[in-house]
Amino acid sequence: MVAINIQPEYPLPEWERFWKSSGAGEVIWAQDVEGATIEAYRLVALGTVIVVDRQGQIVFRSDGSPGARQLQRKIEEAL
């Protein structure tokens, strides 16, 4: 799983600490300083969660926290 920071003014270590403090699992971190992710996925809110399957198709989208169980289920379905 990849978590992409679309807020370049917040350093990745801050997001990583926040992520880990919520009990979330390990992810690969990426930083989007050019806004390509915002444009490609039409992001309009911080905290947007998008699950993309192996074929590159969006299989789940939430503009707020979907909850750990629902997110885990959607990720497992995408794999």
Secondary structure, 3 states (H helix, E strand, C coil): CEEEECCCCCCHHHHHHHHHHCCCCCCEEEECCCCHHHHHHCCCCCCCEEEECCCCCEEEEECCCCCHHHHHHHHHHHC
